[in-house]
Amino acid sequence: MGPLRRRYAHASSSDIPLDPGSGGRSIGPSALKNADLIVTTRNGPVSGAIRAATGAPVSHAILYIGNDQVVEAIGNGVTLRSLDEALAGTTVAVAFRDPALTPEQALRVRDYAGQQLDKPFNYMGLVRQGSFQLDRAAFCSGRSGADYDQCVNWVGNVNLGRGSDDSFFCSQLVVAAFNSAGDPLTATPPHWTSPSDLADLGMARRLGYVGHLKAPPLDARSQSLSPVFAQSLSLVAPVQPNRTLIMQSLATPFGFAATEWEPLISFRPPTAIQTAVNGKGIHWHVHRIEDAYGDINLDYYPISISAMPVLNGRTLSADELLSYMRLNINSFVDTRMAEFSPYDDSEAAVWKSSSPLGSVVHIDMKAFGGWVNPDDGSVVIAEHTADHWIFSTIWTVMDTAHPVSGNRQFGYTAAEGGGFVFYTRGADRTTGVLDLAAMSIVYSSAHNLWLSFQSCVETFVNANGGSATTGSATSIRTPWPEVQAGSHHPSVGWV
């Protein structure tokens, strides 16, 4: 039996009626049996990060053990919960069943899951899944048969290793439970399997479709990060309009056009700012985008404001609103994802002034609802005018390397027909090898942070007598050599 994706590549998923709106069925808990597995997704940053990290249109897998109870690996470890608790907040939940599983094997699946209760969540395994999925696509696409099997095994051993049963993420627990019962779902180790892989088993009829415990709204079933799933499974949580995550080269299909990002791609802090950063302590320096790793991220998150907000009885000007946003930046992002603060007391005085050029800001980066701190970073205000400022990422003693190297601009422009477009725009690459390995998580987390920025600005303006709407968000990953050749033209040297 070859690695899962090759083995079932021939399946005709469009033959499987998994959407209640197009031939599938909605079910209740009474339709479930012991050892059924459930794949789910939900709206929100954690689900989005997991889907991006694993290449999965679904973000979670649950093992049903009967009596309306499930065992699942979640943030606080392997947990026994009621089915209602496990499905609370999900937007899609689809149940599958292994038709080859005997009743005795189903009991062994249940018993194994119970024996893992209270074991910790496998965070590192989840991070490494991102690298595995990227490398599997990069190195193994286009291969077939034994050649594909050998490639996947090589990529898996390099990225994921042998694994253990000391900790689990969700799909790892499900596959390990079936392995223990003598009914392996895949030929590869449990920690090589993502929730999407389990859904693929359902598409290929290795697992039988039981039904939808929850389904997306009818008007959202065609919206998906995966066209294949949109046409067949409809398993993906509905994507909000104007919230598009694009992960492909600008050369295809758009044609190379990084014009809007060229100033940021080429930007280097002025010599005086570089010198000041270098002088703050040993090893302090500005990150150089040329020395970073992997593709370049180019993103843009606009908010159109047709009527400015009113504060303290006075309508703010565009300059005043931008300054207010900077000074109250944590009110304009979801602080469960990140919080900004001056690096120390001396930096606070500069940051809080009307001329914050050169001030250093610490970013407390968070994950999984705010209670995991995978990394932190520092930035310096490297350019500041009335209509924009630029953060450049830097190395500091407290935060060491920022996970990305590059620049992010916050500002506004006049809109055609009146009003303004406020925005944040970024151009950066992952700083180190470990950051590159976790690139999917790095950029999907950033994507959700800046989506929250859009939403918070829109909410603030509308709640204070103005009128604002979020525009189409773009987040693109494209090969650095193309961008460097066509759009990287710095006018300032490195100190």
C-alpha positions in Angstrom: 0.0 0.0 0.0 1.6 3.3 -1.2 1.5 6.7 0.6 -2.0 7.9 0.8 -2.2 10.6 -1.8 -0.8 8.4 -4.6 -2.9 5.5 -3.7 -6.1 7.3 -4.0 -5.2 9.7 -6.7 -7.4 7.8 -9.2 -10.6 8.2 -7.2 -13.4 10.1 -8.7 -14.4 12.3 -5.8 -17.1 14.0 -7.8 -19.0 10.7 -7.6 -19.3 11.0 -3.8 -22.4 13.0 -2.8 -20.9 14.7 0.3 -22.7 18.0 0.2 -26.3 17.9 1.6 -27.1 20.5 -1.0 -26.1 18.2 -3.8 -27.0 14.6 -3.0 -25.4 14.2 0.4 -27.3 14.0 3.7 -27.5 15.7 7.0 -27.4 13.5 10.1 -27.7 13.6 13.8 -25.6 11.9 16.5 -27.9 8.8 16.5 -26.4 7.9 13.1 -22.9 7.6 14.5 -21.1 4.4 15.7 -18.1 3.7 17.8 -14.8 4.5 15.9 -16.4 6.8 13.3 -14.2 9.7 12.6 -15.3 13.3 12.0 -13.4 16.0 10.1 -14.3 19.6 10.9 -13.4 23.2 10.2 -14.4 26.5 11.7 -13.9 30.2 11.0 -11.1 31.8 12.9 -7.3 32.2 13.0 -6.4 28.9 14.6 -8.4 26.9 12.1 -6.9 29.0 9.3 -3.4 28.5 10.5 -3.8 24.8 10.7 -5.4 24.5 7.3 -2.5 26.5 5.8 0.2 24.6 7.7 -1.1 21.2 6.6 -2.4 22.1 3.2 -5.8 21.0 4.5 -9.3 22.3 3.6 -10.3 20.9 6.9 -8.6 21.7 10.2 -9.5 19.1 12.7 -10.2 15.3 13.1 -12.2 13.8 16.0 -12.7 10.2 17.0 -16.3 9.2 18.1 -16.3 6.5 20.8 -20.1 6.1 21.3 -22.6 7.4 23.8 -22.3 11.0 22.4 -18.6 11.2 23.4 -15.5 11.8 21.5 -11.7 11.7 22.0 -9.7 14.4 20.3 -6.3 16.0 20.5 -6.7 19.7 21.1 -4.6 22.5 22.6 -4.6 21.2 26.1 -3.9 17.6 25.1 -5.8 14.5 24.4 -9.3 15.0 25.8 -12.6 13.2 26.4 -15.6 15.5 25.6 -19.2 15.3 24.6 -20.0 15.5 20.9 -21.8 18.7 21.4 -18.8 20.3 23.0 -16.5 19.1 20.3 -18.7 20.5 17.5 -19.5 23.8 19.2 -18.3 26.6 16.9 -17.6 24.4 13.9 -18.9 25.4 10.5 -18.5 22.0 8.8 -18.5 18.5 10.4 -18.5 15.4 8.2 -18.6 11.8 9.6 -16.8 8.9 7.9 -16.7 5.2 8.8 -14.3 2.4 7.9 -16.4 -0.4 6.4 -13.7 -3.0 6.9 -13.5 -2.4 10.7 -14.9 -5.2 12.8 -16.8 -4.6 16.1 -13.8 -6.0 18.0 -11.4 -3.7 16.1 -13.7 -0.7 16.8 -13.4 -1.5 20.5 -9.6 -1.6 20.3 -9.7 1.8 18.5 -11.8 3.2 21.4 -9.5 1.6 24.0 -6.4 3.0 22.5 -7.8 6.5 22.4 -8.8 6.2 26.0 -5.3 5.2 27.0 -3.9 8.4 25.5 -6.0 10.7 27.5 -4.2 13.7 29.1 -1.1 13.3 26.8 0.1 16.7 25.5 -0.7 18.2 22.1 2.0 17.7 19.5 2.7 21.3 18.6 6.1 20.6 16.9 4.5 17.8 14.8 1.9 20.3 13.6 4.6 22.8 12.7 6.6 20.2 10.8 3.5 19.2 8.9 3.7 22.5 7.1 7.2 21.8 5.8 6.2 18.2 4.9 3.3 19.4 2.8 5.3 22.0 1.0 8.2 19.7 0.2 5.9 16.8 -0.8 4.2 19.2 -3.3 7.6 20.6 -4.5 9.5 17.4 -4.9 6.9 14.6 -5.5 4.3 16.2 -7.8 4.4 14.6 -11.2 5.8 11.3 -10.0 3.9 8.1 -9.9 4.0 4.5 -8.6 7.1 3.4 -6.7 8.9 6.6 -7.6 6.2 8.7 -5.9 6.2 6.4 -2.8 10.0 6.6 -2.5 9.9 10.4 -2.8 7.2 10.8 -0.1 9.0 8.5 2.2 12.2 10.5 1.7 10.4 13.8 2.3 8.6 12.4 5.3 11.7 11.1 6.9 13.6 14.4 6.4 10.8 16.6 7.7 9.0 14.4 10.2 11.2 11.6 11.3 10.0 8.5 13.2 7.7 10.2 15.6 6.4 8.8 18.9 3.2 8.3 20.9 4.2 10.7 23.7 2.1 13.5 22.2 -0.5 13.9 19.5 -2.2 16.3 17.1 -5.7 15.5 16.0 -5.3 13.3 12.9 -2.2 11.6 14.3 -4.3 10.3 17.2 -7.0 9.0 14.8 -4.5 7.1 12.6 -2.6 5.7 15.6 -5.8 4.4 17.1 -6.7 2.5 13.9 -3.1 1.2 13.6 -3.4 -0.2 17.2 -6.5 -2.1 16.1 -4.8 -3.8 13.2 -6.7 -1.7 10.6 -4.2 0.9 9.3 -5.7 3.8 7.4 -2.5 4.7 5.7 0.9 3.2 4.9 2.8 6.0 6.5 3.3 6.8 10.2 0.4 8.5 12.1 2.3 11.8 12.4 2.6 12.1 8.6 -1.2 12.3 8.3 -3.2 15.6 8.2 -7.0 16.1 8.5 -7.0 16.6 4.8 -5.5 13.2 4.2 -8.4 11.7 6.2 -10.9 13.6 4.0 -9.1 12.2 1.0 -9.8 8.7 2.2 -13.4 9.6 2.2 -13.2 10.9 -1.3 -11.6 7.7 -2.5 -14.1 5.5 -0.7 -11.5 4.0 1.6 -13.8 5.4 4.2 -17.5 5.3 3.9 -19.5 8.6 4.0 -21.9 8.7 7.0 -23.2 12.2 6.6 -22.9 15.9 7.5 -23.4 16.7 11.2 -22.9 20.3 10.1 -22.8 21.8 6.6 -21.8 25.3 5.3 -24.5 27.7 4.2 -25.9 27.1 0.7 -24.5 30.4 -0.6 -21.0 29.6 0.7 -20.5 26.1 -0.6 -18.7 27.1 -3.7 -16.2 29.3 -1.9 -13.1 27.4 -0.9 -9.3 27.6 -0.8 -9.4 24.2 -2.7 -11.3 24.1 -6.0 -11.2 20.3 -5.9 -13.1 20.2 -2.6 -15.4 23.0 -3.7 -16.5 20.8 -6.6 -16.8 17.6 -4.6 -16.7 17.5 -0.8 -17.7 21.1 0.1 -15.9 20.5 3.3 -14.3 23.9 3.7 -15.6 26.7 5.9 -17.1 29.5 3.9 -14.6 32.1 2.9 -15.7 35.6 3.7 -16.0 37.9 0.6 -12.9 40.0 0.1 -10.8 37.8 2.3 -8.7 36.0 -0.3 -5.4 34.2 0.5 -3.5 33.7 -2.7 -0.5 31.4 -2.5 1.0 31.2 -6.0 3.5 32.9 -8.2 2.7 36.2 -9.7 4.1 34.9 -12.9 1.2 32.5 -13.2 -1.5 33.4 -14.0 -1.3 37.1 -13.3 1.9 37.9 -15.2 4.7 39.5 -13.2 3.4 42.7 -11.8 4.8 43.8 -8.4 4.6 47.5 -9.2 2.5 48.4 -6.1 5.0 46.7 -3.8 8.2 47.9 -5.5 8.9 50.8 -3.1 8.6 48.4 -0.1 10.6 45.6 -1.9 13.4 48.1 -2.5 13.2 50.0 0.7 16.1 50.1 3.2 16.1 52.2 6.3 18.1 55.4 5.9 21.8 55.2 6.9 21.1 57.1 10.1 18.4 54.7 11.2 20.6 51.6 10.4 23.5 53.2 12.4 21.2 54.0 15.3 19.9 50.4 15.4 23.4 48.9 15.2 24.5 51.2 18.0 21.8 50.0 20.5 23.7 46.9 21.5 25.7 43.9 20.4 24.4 42.1 17.4 21.5 44.6 16.9 20.9 45.0 13.1 18.2 45.5 10.5 17.2 42.3 8.7 18.2 42.2 5.1 15.5 40.8 2.7 18.3 39.6 0.4 19.7 37.3 3.1 16.3 35.8 4.0 14.9 32.4 2.8 12.2 31.2 0.4 9.6 33.1 -1.6 8.7 36.7 -0.9 5.4 37.5 0.7 3.5 40.5 -0.9 0.3 41.5 0.8 -2.2 44.3 0.9 -5.2 44.9 3.2 -7.3 48.1 2.4 -10.2 49.8 4.1 -12.2 52.4 2.1 -13.4 55.3 4.2 -16.0 57.6 2.6 -16.8 59.5 5.8 -14.2 60.1 8.6 -15.0 59.2 12.2 -15.9 61.8 14.9 -14.0 61.8 18.2 -14.7 64.2 21.0 -17.2 66.1 18.9 -14.7 66.7 16.0 -14.3 65.0 12.7 -10.8 63.6 12.3 -8.7 64.4 9.4 -6.9 61.5 7.5 -3.6 62.5 9.2 -5.2 62.5 12.6 -6.9 59.1 12.1 -3.6 57.5 11.0 -1.8 59.0 14.0 -4.5 57.8 16.3 -4.3 54.3 14.8 -0.5 54.2 15.5 -0.8 55.4 19.0 -3.6 53.0 19.8 -2.4 50.2 17.5 -3.6 47.4 19.8 -7.1 48.6 19.5 -6.9 48.0 15.7 -5.7 44.4 15.8 -7.0 41.2 17.5 -4.7 41.1 20.5 -5.2 37.3 20.8 -2.9 37.2 17.7 -0.3 39.9 18.5 0.3 42.9 20.8 2.6 45.9 20.1 4.5 47.8 22.7 7.5 50.1 22.9 10.7 48.0 23.3 11.6 49.9 26.6 10.9 53.1 28.4 13.3 55.2 26.3 11.7 53.9 23.1 8.2 54.6 24.6 8.9 58.3 24.7 9.8 58.3 21.0 6.9 56.0 20.0 4.3 58.2 21.8 5.6 61.4 20.3 4.5 63.1 17.0 7.9 62.2 15.5 8.3 58.5 16.1 11.0 57.9 13.5 13.6 55.5 14.8 11.5 54.1 17.7 11.8 50.3 18.3 8.6 48.3 18.9 8.3 44.9 20.5 5.7 42.5 19.0 4.3 39.8 21.3 3.2 37.1 18.8 0.6 34.6 19.8 -1.1 31.5 18.5 -3.9 29.1 19.4 -6.2 31.7 20.9 -3.5 33.7 22.6 -2.1 31.2 25.1 0.8 29.9 23.0 3.8 32.2 22.3 5.7 30.6 19.4 7.9 33.6 18.7 8.3 37.4 19.2 9.9 40.1 17.1 11.0 43.7 17.0 10.6 46.4 14.4 11.9 49.9 13.9 9.9 52.9 12.4 12.3 53.4 9.5 10.2 56.0 7.7 7.4 58.4 9.0 5.4 61.0 7.2 1.9 62.4 7.7 0.3 59.8 5.4 2.3 56.7 6.2 4.9 55.0 8.3 7.1 51.9 7.6 8.1 49.2 10.1 11.4 47.4 9.2 12.1 44.1 11.0 15.3 44.0 13.2 17.3 41.8 15.5 17.3 42.8 19.2 18.6 41.2 22.3 15.2 40.6 23.9 13.4 39.2 20.8 16.5 38.0 18.7 15.5 37.5 15.1 12.1 38.5 13.7 10.5 35.6 11.9 10.4 37.6 8.6 12.8 40.1 7.0 11.4 43.1 5.2 9.1 46.0 5.5 5.5 46.8 6.4 3.8 50.1 5.6 0.7 51.6 7.2 -0.9 54.6 5.5 -3.6 56.1 3.4 -4.2 57.4 -0.1 -7.0 59.6 -1.6 -9.7 57.5 -3.2 -11.1 58.2 -6.6 -14.4 60.0 -6.1 -13.6 61.2 -2.7 -12.7 59.7 0.7 -9.6 57.7 1.5 -8.2 54.2 1.4 -6.4 53.2 4.6 -4.2 50.2 4.3 -1.3 48.1 5.5 1.0 46.6 2.8 3.9 44.2 3.4 6.9 42.8 1.5 9.0 40.2 3.4 10.7 36.8 3.4 11.2 34.3 6.2 14.3 35.1 8.2 15.8 31.7 9.0 15.7 28.1 8.1 13.3 27.3 10.9 11.0 30.2 9.9 11.1 28.8 6.3 10.0 25.4 7.6 7.1 27.0 9.4 6.4 29.4 6.5 2.7 28.4 6.1 2.0 29.1 9.8 4.0 32.3 9.7 2.1 33.8 6.8 -1.3 32.4 7.5 -1.0 33.8 11.1 0.0 37.2 9.7 -2.8 37.0 7.1 -5.4 36.6 9.9 -3.8 39.4 12.0 -4.1 41.9 9.1 -7.6 40.7 8.4 -8.4 41.6 12.0 -6.7 45.0 11.3 -9.2 45.6 8.5 -12.1 44.6 10.6 -11.1 46.7 13.6 -10.6 49.8 11.5 -13.9 49.3 9.8 -15.7 48.8 13.1 -14.0 51.8 14.7 -14.9 54.2 11.9 -18.5 53.0 11.7 -19.0 53.1 15.4 -17.8 56.7 15.6 -20.1 58.3 13.0 -18.0 57.6 9.9 -18.5 55.1 7.0 -16.0 52.4 6.1 -15.9 49.1 4.3 -13.1 46.6 4.0 -11.6 46.0 0.6 -10.2 42.9 -1.1 -7.2 41.5 0.8 -4.3 40.0 -1.1 -1.5 37.8 0.3 0.8 36.4 -2.4 3.9 34.2 -2.2 6.1 34.4 -5.3 9.7 33.3 -6.1 12.2 35.8 -4.8 14.6 35.6 -7.9 11.8 36.9 -10.1 11.0 39.8 -7.8 14.7 40.6 -7.1 15.4 40.8 -10.9 12.4 42.9 -11.7 11.4 45.0 -8.7 14.3 45.2 -6.2 16.1 48.5 -6.8 17.4 49.8 -3.5 18.8 53.3 -3.4 20.3 53.1 0.1 23.3 50.9 0.9 23.6 48.6 3.9 25.7 49.9 6.8 
